[in-house]
């Protein structure tokens, strides 16, 4: 039994192992006795992780990804969340009732401020999700 290096994570792995115990990288074993019984790695999929992760791990990765986004500040909030994706909103809508009352009480002087606030503020929607390989991603929705 020889040790080979996993091409995905760099850990020393037994040449008889079916996959890397660290990262799950699959190996197809060669005939025993050839080239120190080394394992030939299969090609890995694009994006960081090289194995399909389970549902529980994907849910945990999404929860961690969403909590990091919310902790970053910037007015983030979660509108809805499913098992492997969440709809996030950044920003706030202006309080038009308040601006209307201020415009009435200031005899229209507040209309300029209301216009600037209405144009400059708003909500932006994002989708955070975890793919089958455990990669957490965020994309802006139109």
Order of alpha helices (4+ residues) and beta strands (2+ residues): beta-beta-beta-beta-alpha-beta-beta-alpha-alpha-beta-beta
